[in-house]
Amino acid sequence: MSIIFNRFSFSGLIRRTAAALFLVYVVWGTTYFAIGVALKEMPPLWLNASRFVTAGLLMMLWARTQGQCLPTARQWRNAALVGALMVFGAMNLVVLAQRAGIGSGLMATVVTTMPMWLALWSRLGGERVPVTSWIGLVLGVVGALLLALERDFSTTLAGGLMAFGAPLAWSLGSYASRKLEQPAPAMAAGVQWLVGGLLCAAVAAPLESPAPLLQAGASAWLAWAYLLVMGTLVALNAYLWLLQNTAPALAGSYSFVNPAVALLVGTVVGGELLTGWVWAALPLIFAALALILYGRSRPDAARPAARPLRTAPSRVAG
């Protein structure tokens, strides 16, 4: 979210990081409820395609009004790769895995492995990941597993393979966004979302009719608008900012906080009941966050100074 965050007068990296974490923790936690509302009337693949194509076009238009250059051919390729992995690959694999027969509980648990993969790619790429962060990631997954215990853990071979492919694709896209040369931040996000959304549309065309999307009612479109504005333009931008400015374990920690937030939203808004597993899961999740933050705060856990990406100039020449 660097292009947005840099325009606010926050007094330092800590406050910007706290704001970005709040957005990915809380906003993405509430999007589970919004997705459920939208999917009652909208086909899932077209929901993803329409949301990200629109977000990509809006972000690219906004970037141009701010004077950001169009990407070079190399930057187009790099940003398109990130969009193909994160938007097209990961998000559609989640939907297709559920269609192929994986239970919601297993799906929710598998997704929480994403920050472990991201930390692994970062470690293989030469970054130091503190031991406390690894322990925190394991506790986070266990906490999310406890939250999902009363949900469906059935699966099929195809569903299981696609489910495990989703966090792999998201983590690889996240790592690529940290390492590959990208355009200026807003333009990079716009290209990533546009390419991912267009690929979603290409897959949706032979599999789903767009008619239910166009015929959806007001509540579904309000949920769609919430996913577009808060889930993508705001929270996904915040996540991209975290990837560039914090440790991978901290950036990915949303994956086991979101289920807890979603559960609380479902309880307050949807009338769901809390079970005894919640009171065992929440302390583990809080402990996980504490360990990850501790590892991030240690001086020897700082990332190498050579980490920043090369980006395009933010203003048009002349």
C-alpha positions as CSV (number, residue, x, y, z in Angstrom):
1,M,0.0,0.0,0.0
2,S,3.0,2.2,-0.4
3,I,1.5,4.7,-2.9
4,I,-1.4,5.3,-0.5
5,F,0.6,5.1,2.8
6,N,3.2,7.6,1.6
7,R,0.6,10.3,1.2
8,F,-0.4,10.2,4.9
9,S,1.6,11.8,7.7
10,F,2.2,8.7,9.8
11,S,5.2,9.3,12.1
12,G,7.3,6.3,11.1
13,L,7.4,2.8,9.9
14,I,5.8,1.3,13.1
15,R,2.6,3.3,12.7
16,R,2.4,2.5,9.0
17,T,3.0,-1.1,9.7
18,A,0.3,-1.2,12.4
19,A,-2.2,0.5,10.1
20,A,-1.5,-2.0,7.3
21,L,-1.8,-5.0,9.6
22,F,-5.1,-3.7,11.0
23,L,-6.4,-3.5,7.4
24,V,-5.3,-7.0,6.3
25,Y,-6.4,-8.6,9.7
26,V,-9.8,-6.9,10.0
27,V,-10.9,-6.1,6.5
28,W,-9.8,-9.4,5.0
29,G,-11.4,-11.2,8.0
30,T,-14.7,-9.5,7.1
31,T,-14.5,-10.4,3.4
32,Y,-15.4,-14.0,4.2
33,F,-18.8,-12.8,5.1
34,A,-19.1,-10.6,2.0
35,I,-18.0,-13.4,-0.3
36,G,-20.7,-15.6,1.2
37,V,-23.3,-13.0,0.5
38,A,-22.1,-12.4,-3.1
39,L,-21.9,-16.1,-3.9
40,K,-25.5,-16.6,-3.1
41,E,-26.3,-14.9,-6.5
42,M,-23.0,-14.6,-8.4
43,P,-20.9,-17.3,-10.1
44,P,-17.5,-17.5,-8.3
45,L,-15.2,-17.3,-11.3
46,W,-17.0,-14.3,-12.7
47,L,-17.1,-12.7,-9.3
48,N,-13.3,-12.9,-9.2
49,A,-12.8,-11.8,-12.8
50,S,-15.1,-8.8,-12.6
51,R,-13.7,-7.6,-9.3
52,F,-10.1,-7.7,-10.3
53,V,-10.5,-6.4,-13.8
54,T,-12.3,-3.4,-12.4
55,A,-9.8,-2.9,-9.6
56,G,-6.9,-3.1,-12.0
57,L,-8.3,-0.6,-14.4
58,L,-9.2,1.8,-11.6
59,M,-5.7,1.5,-10.0
60,M,-3.9,2.0,-13.4
61,L,-6.1,5.1,-14.1
62,W,-5.3,6.5,-10.7
63,A,-1.6,5.8,-11.1
64,R,-1.6,7.7,-14.4
65,T,-3.4,10.7,-12.8
66,Q,-0.5,10.7,-10.3
67,G,2.0,10.9,-13.1
68,Q,3.3,7.3,-12.8
69,C,4.8,5.9,-16.0
70,L,3.4,3.0,-17.9
71,P,5.5,-0.1,-17.3
72,T,8.4,-1.2,-19.5
73,A,8.1,-4.5,-21.2
74,R,10.2,-6.1,-18.4
75,Q,8.0,-4.6,-15.7
76,W,4.8,-5.7,-17.5
77,R,6.2,-9.2,-17.6
78,N,7.1,-9.2,-13.9
79,A,3.9,-7.6,-12.7
80,A,1.8,-10.0,-14.9
81,L,3.6,-13.0,-13.4
82,V,2.7,-11.8,-9.9
83,G,-0.9,-11.3,-11.0
84,A,-1.1,-14.7,-12.6
85,L,0.2,-16.4,-9.5
86,M,-1.7,-14.5,-6.8
87,V,-5.0,-13.4,-8.4
88,F,-5.6,-16.0,-11.1
89,G,-3.8,-19.0,-9.7
90,A,-4.3,-18.8,-5.9
91,M,-7.9,-17.4,-5.8
92,N,-9.3,-19.6,-8.6
93,L,-7.6,-22.7,-7.1
94,V,-9.5,-22.1,-3.8
95,V,-12.8,-21.9,-5.7
96,L,-12.0,-24.9,-7.9
97,A,-10.8,-27.0,-4.9
98,Q,-14.2,-26.4,-3.2
99,R,-16.0,-27.4,-6.3
100,A,-13.9,-30.6,-6.5
101,G,-15.0,-31.7,-3.1
102,I,-12.6,-30.4,-0.4
103,G,-14.3,-29.5,2.9
104,S,-14.4,-26.0,4.2
105,G,-12.4,-26.9,7.4
106,L,-9.6,-28.5,5.5
107,M,-9.5,-25.6,3.0
108,A,-9.3,-23.0,5.7
109,T,-6.5,-24.9,7.4
110,V,-4.4,-25.5,4.3
111,V,-4.6,-21.8,3.4
112,T,-2.9,-20.9,6.7
113,T,0.3,-22.6,5.5
114,M,1.0,-19.7,3.1
115,P,3.3,-17.7,5.4
116,M,5.4,-20.8,6.0
117,W,6.0,-21.1,2.3
118,L,6.7,-17.4,1.9
119,A,9.2,-17.6,4.8
120,L,10.8,-20.6,3.2
121,W,11.2,-18.9,-0.2
122,S,12.6,-15.8,1.6
123,R,15.1,-18.0,3.5
124,L,16.2,-19.8,0.3
125,G,16.6,-16.4,-1.2
126,G,19.1,-15.3,1.4
127,E,16.9,-13.5,4.0
128,R,17.2,-14.4,7.7
129,V,13.9,-15.7,9.2
130,P,14.2,-15.8,13.1
131,V,13.5,-19.1,14.9
132,T,10.8,-17.3,16.9
133,S,9.0,-16.5,13.6
134,W,9.0,-20.1,12.6
135,I,7.6,-21.1,16.0
136,G,4.9,-18.4,15.7
137,L,3.9,-19.6,12.2
138,V,3.4,-23.1,13.5
139,L,1.3,-21.9,16.4
140,G,-0.8,-19.8,14.1
141,V,-1.6,-22.8,11.9
142,V,-2.5,-24.9,14.9
143,G,-4.7,-22.1,16.2
144,A,-6.5,-21.9,12.8
145,L,-6.8,-25.7,12.8
146,L,-8.6,-25.6,16.1
147,L,-11.0,-22.9,14.8
148,A,-11.8,-25.2,11.9
149,L,-12.3,-28.4,13.8
150,E,-16.1,-28.4,13.7
151,R,-16.2,-27.8,10.0
152,D,-16.0,-30.2,7.1
153,F,-12.6,-32.0,6.6
154,S,-13.6,-34.3,3.8
155,T,-11.6,-34.1,0.5
156,T,-10.9,-35.6,-2.9
157,L,-7.6,-36.1,-4.6
158,A,-8.2,-33.3,-7.1
159,G,-9.6,-31.0,-4.4
160,G,-6.7,-31.7,-2.1
161,L,-4.1,-31.0,-4.8
162,M,-5.7,-27.7,-5.8
163,A,-6.1,-26.7,-2.2
164,F,-2.4,-27.1,-1.5
165,G,-1.6,-25.4,-4.8
166,A,-3.5,-22.2,-3.7
167,P,-1.1,-21.1,-0.9
168,L,1.9,-22.2,-3.0
169,A,0.8,-19.9,-5.8
170,W,0.0,-17.0,-3.4
171,S,3.4,-17.4,-1.6
172,L,5.3,-17.6,-4.9
173,G,3.5,-14.5,-6.2
174,S,4.2,-12.7,-2.9
175,Y,7.8,-13.6,-3.1
176,A,8.1,-12.5,-6.7
177,S,6.5,-9.1,-5.9
178,R,9.3,-8.6,-3.3
179,K,12.2,-9.6,-5.6
180,L,11.3,-8.7,-9.2
181,E,11.6,-5.3,-10.7
182,Q,8.1,-3.7,-10.7
183,P,6.6,-0.4,-11.9
184,A,5.8,2.3,-9.4
185,P,3.5,0.8,-6.6
186,A,0.1,1.8,-7.8
187,M,0.8,1.0,-11.4
188,A,2.3,-2.4,-10.4
189,A,-0.8,-3.3,-8.4
190,G,-3.1,-2.2,-11.3
191,V,-1.2,-4.4,-13.8
192,Q,-1.2,-7.4,-11.4
193,W,-4.9,-7.2,-10.8
194,L,-5.8,-6.5,-14.4
195,V,-3.8,-9.5,-15.8
196,G,-5.1,-11.8,-13.0
197,G,-8.7,-10.7,-13.6
198,L,-8.4,-11.2,-17.4
199,L,-7.0,-14.7,-16.9
200,C,-9.9,-15.3,-14.5
201,A,-12.4,-14.2,-17.2
202,A,-10.7,-16.5,-19.8
203,V,-11.2,-19.5,-17.5
204,A,-14.7,-18.4,-16.4
205,A,-16.0,-18.0,-20.0
206,P,-16.2,-21.8,-20.9
207,L,-17.2,-22.9,-17.4
208,E,-19.8,-20.4,-16.2
209,S,-22.5,-18.2,-17.6
210,P,-22.1,-14.5,-16.8
211,A,-25.9,-14.0,-16.7
212,P,-26.3,-14.6,-12.9
213,L,-23.6,-11.9,-12.3
214,L,-25.6,-9.4,-14.4
215,Q,-28.9,-10.4,-12.8
216,A,-27.7,-10.3,-9.2
217,G,-29.7,-8.3,-6.6
218,A,-28.7,-5.3,-4.6
219,S,-27.3,-7.2,-1.6
220,A,-24.9,-9.2,-3.9
221,W,-23.7,-6.1,-5.6
222,L,-23.2,-4.3,-2.3
223,A,-21.0,-7.2,-1.2
224,W,-19.2,-7.1,-4.6
225,A,-18.6,-3.4,-4.1
226,Y,-17.2,-4.0,-0.6
227,L,-14.9,-6.7,-1.9
228,L,-13.7,-4.3,-4.7
229,V,-13.1,-1.3,-2.5
230,M,-12.2,-2.7,0.9
231,G,-11.0,-6.2,0.0
232,T,-8.9,-5.2,-3.0
233,L,-8.2,-1.5,-3.4
234,V,-7.6,-1.0,0.4
235,A,-6.6,-4.3,2.0
236,L,-4.7,-5.9,-0.8
237,N,-2.8,-2.7,-1.3
238,A,-1.9,-2.9,2.4
239,Y,-0.7,-6.4,2.0
240,L,1.5,-5.5,-1.0
241,W,3.0,-2.6,1.2
242,L,3.7,-5.1,4.0
243,L,5.5,-7.4,1.6
244,Q,7.9,-4.6,0.6
245,N,8.5,-3.2,4.1
246,T,8.2,-6.0,6.7
247,A,9.4,-9.5,7.3
248,P,7.6,-12.3,5.3
249,A,6.3,-14.0,8.5
250,L,4.6,-10.7,9.6
251,A,3.2,-9.9,6.2
252,G,1.7,-13.4,6.0
253,S,0.4,-13.6,9.5
254,Y,-3.1,-12.4,8.3
255,S,-3.7,-16.0,7.1
256,F,-4.3,-17.3,10.6
257,V,-5.8,-14.1,12.1
258,N,-8.5,-13.8,9.4
259,P,-10.3,-17.0,10.4
260,A,-10.6,-15.6,14.0
261,V,-12.0,-12.3,12.7
262,A,-14.3,-14.1,10.3
263,L,-15.7,-16.2,13.2
264,L,-16.3,-13.1,15.3
265,V,-18.0,-11.4,12.4
266,G,-20.2,-14.4,11.8
267,T,-21.1,-14.5,15.4
268,V,-22.1,-10.8,15.6
269,V,-23.6,-10.4,12.1
270,G,-24.6,-13.9,11.1
271,G,-25.8,-15.3,14.5
272,E,-23.3,-18.1,14.5
273,L,-22.4,-19.8,17.9
274,L,-18.9,-19.8,19.4
275,T,-17.7,-23.2,20.6
276,G,-15.1,-24.3,23.2
277,W,-12.4,-24.6,20.5
278,V,-12.4,-20.8,20.1
279,W,-11.1,-20.3,23.6
280,A,-8.2,-22.7,22.9
281,A,-7.4,-21.3,19.4
282,L,-7.3,-17.6,20.2
283,P,-4.5,-17.8,22.8
284,L,-2.4,-19.7,20.3
285,I,-3.0,-17.1,17.6
286,F,-2.1,-14.3,20.0
287,A,1.0,-16.1,21.0
288,A,1.9,-16.6,17.4
289,L,1.6,-12.9,16.7
290,A,3.7,-12.1,19.8
291,L,6.5,-14.4,18.6
292,I,6.5,-13.1,15.1
293,L,6.6,-9.5,16.3
294,Y,9.4,-10.4,18.7
295,G,11.4,-11.9,15.9
296,R,10.8,-8.8,13.8
297,S,11.8,-6.4,16.6
298,R,15.2,-8.0,17.3
299,P,18.1,-6.0,15.7
300,D,19.7,-9.1,14.2
301,A,16.4,-9.9,12.5
302,A,16.4,-6.9,10.3
303,R,16.4,-7.5,6.6
304,P,19.5,-6.9,4.5
305,A,19.9,-3.3,3.3
306,A,20.1,-4.5,-0.3
307,R,16.5,-5.7,-0.2
308,P,14.6,-2.8,-1.7
309,L,13.2,-3.3,-5.2
310,R,14.0,-1.3,-8.3
311,T,10.9,0.5,-9.4
312,A,10.1,2.8,-12.3
313,P,10.2,6.6,-11.7
314,S,6.9,7.7,-10.1
315,R,6.6,10.7,-12.4
316,V,6.4,11.1,-16.2
317,A,9.5,12.6,-17.6
318,G,9.2,16.2,-18.7
